[in-house]
């Protein structure tokens, strides 16, 4: 991690924190760490959507070529990138649609990796190059998904700790309001 831990590094560290350590944190620290995990999860979700879009475009181009279609890929982009309805219920967790305009360190690095591996102009590449790009993007998607799963676990863990404290009277809404007034 070095001296300047990224937000993702902080989320990964929070995931490894023993229960006793979490229970010893101040309420403000729990909220701050949960907020970091929420922001990181939003960025990881955004990256997954970008990766899925690139993979879907490559798959569509490979199918178009295999079928010998003369129809330009661009005419199918809306259909390619349209989201199908989920097969199962989605998480009840609220998710921002748009990531922070000032990306975190991991997102910036991954966007560079995606751009290098997942070409924006698929028409100029051979089938072999497209297949290689697809494999690389799938590996990135697995990495991003694993980090997202960890971020979600951190969010859930810290939310549960906050709920426990409210339930047991160790934290109150008045404390939260006082914290928010100090920040203004």
N, C-alpha and C positions, 0 to 999 in steps of 0.2 A: 504494500500500500504506500510506502514512503511517507514523507512528511506531509504531503497534501492529498489526503484521502478524497476520492471522488464520492459523490452522493451514493453511487452504487456500492462502493466499498463500505460506506457507513451502514447501508441497509444490510449487506452481507454480514457485517460484524454484529449488527443487532440480531440477526437470525441465529447467531451462535451464542448469544448471551444467555447464561444460565438463568433459570426462573428466579432464583433468589436475588440476582442482580437486577432483574427487571422490577421485581417487587420493591427493591430499595430505591428506585429512581423517583425523583420528584414528578408530580403530575405534569408540570410544564415540559419536562424532558421527555416524558412518554408521548405527549402530544406532538412535540417537535420531531421525534424519531418516527412517529406514525405519519406525520406530514411528509417527511423525506421519502418514506416508503410509498406513500400515495403518489407523490410527484414522479418518482422513479417508475412506478407501475404504469402510470399514464404514458410516459415516454416509451417504455418497453412495449406497451400495447400498440402505440403508434408505429414503432419499428416493425412489429409483427405484421401489421396491416400493409406496410410498405413492402416487406418481404413477400407476403402472400400475393400482392399485386404483381410484383416482378416475376414471381414463379408462374403465376397464372398466365401472364403474357407470353413467357417462354413456352409453356405447355401449349397454348393456343397456336403459336407460330409453328411448333413442331407438328401439331395435328393438321394445320393448314397445309404444310408442305407434304406430309404423308398422304393427304387426300388429293394432292395435286391441284388444289384450289387456286384460282387466279384472283379471287376476291382479296382486295387489300386488307391487311390486318387492322389498319386504322378504322375501318368501317365496323369492326366487331369490338372495338375497345370498350364501349359502354356495357355491352353484354358480358364481356370478359371480366370486367372489374366490378360488376354488380354483385352485391352480397346476397347470397341465398339465405332464406330464413333459417334460423338455428334449428338443428335437429332435436336438441334438448334445451331445457330451460337455461337461460343465462344466469350468471351470478347476480344476486340482488344488490351487490356493491355498486354504488354510483361510480360511473367512469366518465371522466372528461373526454370529449371527442377530440379536442385540439390540444396538442402538447404545448408546453411552455415555449414562447417564442425565443427564449434564451435557452437553448438545449443544454442538458447536462453533458458531462464529459464523455460518458459511455455512448450516449446517443450520437454525439458528434463523431466519435471514432467509428461507430458502426455504420453511420451514413457514408463515411468515406470508404469503408470496406465494401459496402453494398454497391456503391457507384463503381468501384474498381472491378468487382466480380460480376455484377448483374448489369450488363450493358443496357443502356437506354435505347439503342437502335439495334433491335434484334434482327432486322432484315439483312444487315451486313455480315452476319456471322454464319458460319457453317453449322450443320446439325451437330457435329462433334463439339464445337465451341459452345453452342447453346446447352448441350447436355452437361458439359463441364460447369458452365455458369449455374445451371439449375442445381447441380450437386452442391456447389459452394453455397448458394443461397439457402438450400435446405439445411445445411450444417449451421449456418448463421441463425436460421429460424429456430433450430433446436436449442442453441445457446441462449437466444433471447427469451424463448419460452421458459427455459429453466430458471433464468434470473427473474422472470415475471412471476413464476410460481413461488419463488422464495420471497419476493416483495409482497405478494398477497398473503403469505403466511405471517410475515412480520406485521402487516396491517391488521390482520385478524388477531394476532397475539396481543398487540398493544391495545386494540379496541376492547378485547376481553378484559385486559388488566384495568383499563379505565372503567368499564362497566362494573367490574368487581368492586372497585373503590367507591363508586357512586352507590352501589347496592349496600355496601357495608358502612357507608357514612364517612369514609376516609377522604372523600372529595365531594364538593357540592357545586351546584350551578353558580352560586354566589362567587366561589373561587374562580370559576371560569370567567365570569363577567368582570371580576376585578383584574384578572390577567389581561383581558382584552382592553380594558380601560387604560392600563399601564402602557400598552403597545401603541395607543393612539397619540 
